[in-house]
Amino acid sequence: MTFSTGGSLTAYRILRLAFVLLLVLPISLSIISEALAHGVSGGDAEFLASAQGMHLGAYFYLGAKHMVTGYDHLLFLVGVVFFLSRFRDVVIFVSLFSLGHSITLLLGVLSGITISSYLVDAIIGLSVVYKALDNLGFFEATLGFVPNQKMAVFGFGLVHGFGLSTKLQDIALSPDGLVPNMLAFNVGVEVGQVVALAAILILMNAWRGTKSFERHARAANIVLMMLGFVLFFYQAFGFYLEMNA
């Protein structure tokens, strides 16, 4: 289910809101908390940098912790499952996201392929914006068709996994035991995703059963879009500073 733009919120108004965000959000970048720089840091990063050999339990835990606390991933998943009511649909879309995420997470770390984490995280922010606009019926109203949702979710899964792999490579992981450790980390990420998604679905299903869902679902997706723009501008600003350092 998506909203048609025949109601009070038209495609034009969505574009106008996006334009306002383009003007306003950069001004707030100087006061955005460093908490937005989601990654592996603090004691976790110190452990990963100093660990030698296999630590399967620790890597599994850190992978699960990263996903459960990964607001950028969770925002995207909220958008993906927002209107999915059938269990089969949830499994298909989340599996596609997990597959893409796993491919680039493992490939990036094990092959040493890397790119600016700011740039990747900026694209992740746009993935949240995309899914919110999709839920609002924006693409159907402006383009006349809806992009393939399954391919989009899989593609953004590739981006999300690559974002995490770049952060792990910044830590300079030991090659000793790297393959089994990364497999354990990836399993932890997927388990953490299942736990987080279960909580999201419980809350979403409870909300769908209330009269307020139809009344507030559109506003919720606008908020989701705004949060995606915040993530995008914050990371794009960091990428700009990185390139001009």
C-alpha positions as CSV (number, residue, x, y, z in Angstrom):
1,M,0.0,0.0,0.0
2,T,1.2,3.5,-0.9
3,F,-0.5,6.8,-0.7
4,S,-1.7,8.4,-3.9
5,T,-1.0,12.1,-4.3
6,G,-4.6,12.9,-5.0
7,G,-5.1,13.8,-1.3
8,S,-4.0,16.9,0.6
9,L,-0.3,16.1,0.0
10,T,0.6,16.4,-3.7
11,A,3.8,15.5,-5.4
12,Y,4.4,19.3,-5.8
13,R,4.2,19.8,-2.1
14,I,6.7,16.9,-1.5
15,L,9.1,18.6,-3.9
16,R,8.5,21.9,-2.2
17,L,9.2,20.4,1.2
18,A,12.4,18.8,-0.2
19,F,13.5,22.2,-1.5
20,V,13.0,23.8,1.9
21,L,15.1,21.0,3.5
22,L,17.8,21.7,1.0
23,L,18.0,25.3,2.2
24,V,17.5,24.7,5.9
25,L,19.4,21.5,6.8
26,P,22.9,22.6,5.8
27,I,22.6,25.5,8.3
28,S,22.0,23.0,11.1
29,L,25.1,20.8,10.2
30,S,27.3,22.7,12.6
31,I,25.1,21.8,15.6
32,I,24.3,18.2,14.6
33,S,25.7,15.8,17.2
34,E,28.6,13.5,16.5
35,A,26.1,10.8,17.4
36,L,25.0,10.8,13.8
37,A,28.4,9.4,12.8
38,H,27.2,5.8,13.3
39,G,30.0,3.3,13.1
40,V,32.2,1.1,15.2
41,S,34.0,3.2,17.8
42,G,35.1,3.5,21.4
43,G,36.0,0.2,23.2
44,D,34.6,-1.9,20.4
45,A,37.0,-0.3,17.9
46,E,39.9,-0.8,20.3
47,F,39.1,-4.4,20.7
48,L,38.8,-5.0,17.0
49,A,42.1,-3.2,16.3
50,S,44.0,-5.3,18.9
51,A,42.3,-8.7,18.5
52,Q,44.5,-11.5,17.1
53,G,43.2,-14.8,16.0
54,M,39.6,-16.1,16.1
55,H,37.1,-14.4,18.4
56,L,33.9,-15.7,17.0
57,G,31.7,-14.9,20.0
58,A,32.9,-11.4,20.3
59,Y,32.6,-10.7,16.6
60,F,29.1,-12.2,16.6
61,Y,28.1,-9.9,19.5
62,L,29.6,-6.8,17.9
63,G,27.8,-7.5,14.6
64,A,24.4,-7.9,16.3
65,K,25.1,-4.8,18.4
66,H,25.9,-2.8,15.3
67,M,22.6,-3.6,13.6
68,V,20.4,-3.2,16.7
69,T,21.9,0.3,17.3
70,G,22.3,1.2,13.6
71,Y,19.6,3.9,13.3
72,D,20.5,4.4,9.6
73,H,19.8,0.7,8.8
74,L,16.7,0.7,11.0
75,L,15.2,3.8,9.4
76,F,15.5,2.2,6.0
77,L,13.9,-1.1,7.3
78,V,11.0,0.9,8.8
79,G,10.4,2.4,5.4
80,V,10.6,-1.0,3.7
81,V,8.1,-2.8,6.0
82,F,5.8,0.3,6.6
83,F,3.0,-1.0,4.4
84,L,3.9,-4.7,4.3
85,S,1.3,-6.7,6.2
86,R,1.9,-10.2,4.7
87,F,4.6,-12.3,6.4
88,R,5.7,-13.6,3.0
89,D,6.3,-10.1,1.7
90,V,8.3,-9.1,4.7
91,V,10.5,-12.2,4.4
92,I,11.2,-11.5,0.6
93,F,12.1,-7.9,1.0
94,V,14.2,-8.3,4.2
95,S,16.0,-11.3,2.7
96,L,16.9,-9.2,-0.4
97,F,18.3,-6.5,1.8
98,S,20.2,-9.0,3.9
99,L,21.7,-10.7,0.8
100,G,22.9,-7.4,-0.6
101,H,24.2,-6.3,2.8
102,S,26.1,-9.6,3.4
103,I,27.7,-9.6,-0.1
104,T,29.3,-6.2,0.2
105,L,30.2,-6.4,3.9
106,L,32.2,-9.6,3.3
107,L,33.5,-8.7,-0.1
108,G,34.6,-5.2,1.0
109,V,36.5,-6.4,4.1
110,L,38.1,-9.5,2.6
111,S,39.1,-7.9,-0.7
112,G,40.2,-4.6,0.7
113,I,37.9,-2.6,-1.5
114,T,37.1,0.7,0.2
115,I,35.7,4.1,-0.4
116,S,34.9,7.2,1.7
117,S,32.6,6.2,4.5
118,Y,31.0,9.7,4.3
119,L,30.1,9.2,0.7
120,V,28.6,5.7,1.4
121,D,26.6,7.0,4.4
122,A,25.3,9.9,2.3
123,I,23.9,7.4,-0.1
124,I,22.4,5.5,2.8
125,G,20.6,8.7,3.9
126,L,19.2,9.0,0.4
127,S,18.0,5.3,0.6
128,V,15.8,6.4,3.5
129,V,14.5,9.4,1.5
130,Y,13.8,7.1,-1.5
131,K,11.8,4.6,0.5
132,A,9.8,7.4,2.2
133,L,9.0,8.9,-1.2
134,D,8.0,5.5,-2.5
135,N,5.6,5.0,0.4
136,L,4.1,8.5,-0.4
137,G,3.4,7.5,-4.0
138,F,5.8,10.2,-5.3
139,F,7.3,8.2,-8.1
140,E,4.0,7.0,-9.5
141,A,2.7,10.5,-9.5
142,T,5.8,12.1,-11.1
143,L,7.2,9.4,-13.3
144,G,4.1,7.5,-14.1
145,F,5.5,4.2,-12.8
146,V,7.0,2.7,-9.6
147,P,10.6,1.6,-9.7
148,N,11.2,-2.1,-9.1
149,Q,10.9,-2.2,-5.3
150,K,12.7,-5.5,-4.9
151,M,15.7,-4.4,-7.0
152,A,15.8,-1.1,-5.1
153,V,15.9,-2.8,-1.7
154,F,18.6,-5.2,-2.9
155,G,20.7,-2.4,-4.3
156,F,20.5,-0.3,-1.2
157,G,21.4,-3.4,0.8
158,L,24.6,-3.5,-1.2
159,V,25.2,0.1,-0.2
160,H,24.5,-0.5,3.4
161,G,26.9,-3.4,3.6
162,F,29.6,-1.5,1.9
163,G,29.2,1.3,4.4
164,L,29.9,-1.0,7.3
165,S,32.8,-2.7,5.5
166,T,34.5,0.7,5.0
167,K,34.1,1.4,8.7
168,L,35.7,-1.9,9.7
169,Q,38.6,-1.4,7.3
170,D,39.3,2.0,9.0
171,I,40.1,-0.1,12.1
172,A,42.8,-2.1,10.3
173,L,41.7,-5.6,11.3
174,S,44.2,-8.3,11.9
175,P,44.4,-10.8,8.9
176,D,44.9,-13.6,11.5
177,G,41.5,-15.3,11.7
178,L,39.9,-12.6,9.6
179,V,37.7,-14.8,7.4
180,P,36.0,-16.8,10.3
181,N,35.7,-13.6,12.4
182,M,34.0,-11.7,9.5
183,L,31.6,-14.6,8.9
184,A,30.7,-14.5,12.6
185,F,30.3,-10.7,12.5
186,N,28.0,-11.1,9.5
187,V,25.9,-13.7,11.2
188,G,25.7,-11.4,14.2
189,V,24.5,-8.5,11.9
190,E,21.8,-10.7,10.4
191,V,20.6,-12.0,13.8
192,G,20.6,-8.4,15.1
193,Q,18.5,-7.4,12.1
194,V,16.0,-10.1,12.9
195,V,15.7,-9.0,16.5
196,A,15.3,-5.3,15.5
197,L,12.9,-6.1,12.8
198,A,10.8,-8.2,15.1
199,A,10.4,-5.3,17.5
200,I,9.6,-2.9,14.5
201,L,6.9,-5.3,13.2
202,I,5.3,-5.7,16.6
203,L,5.0,-1.9,17.0
204,M,3.9,-1.4,13.4
205,N,1.2,-4.1,13.6
206,A,-0.1,-2.7,16.8
207,W,-0.2,0.8,15.2
208,R,-1.9,-0.6,12.1
209,G,-4.7,-1.9,14.3
210,T,-5.6,1.6,15.5
211,K,-7.7,4.3,13.9
212,S,-4.8,6.7,13.9
213,F,-2.7,4.7,11.4
214,E,-4.5,6.0,8.2
215,R,-4.5,9.5,9.6
216,H,-0.9,9.7,10.6
217,A,0.9,7.3,8.2
218,R,1.5,10.0,5.7
219,A,3.0,12.3,8.3
220,A,5.2,9.5,9.5
221,N,6.7,9.0,6.1
222,I,7.3,12.7,5.7
223,V,9.3,12.6,9.0
224,L,11.1,9.6,7.7
225,M,12.0,11.5,4.6
226,M,13.3,14.5,6.7
227,L,15.4,12.2,8.8
228,G,16.9,10.7,5.6
229,F,17.8,14.2,4.4
230,V,19.4,15.0,7.8
231,L,21.6,11.9,7.4
232,F,22.4,12.8,3.8
233,F,23.4,16.4,4.4
234,Y,25.5,15.5,7.5
235,Q,27.5,12.9,5.7
236,A,27.7,14.9,2.5
237,F,29.2,17.8,4.5
238,G,31.7,15.4,6.1
239,F,32.6,14.2,2.6
240,Y,33.1,17.8,1.5
241,L,35.4,18.5,4.5
242,E,37.3,15.3,3.8
243,M,37.9,16.1,0.2
244,N,39.1,19.7,1.1
245,A,41.2,18.8,4.1
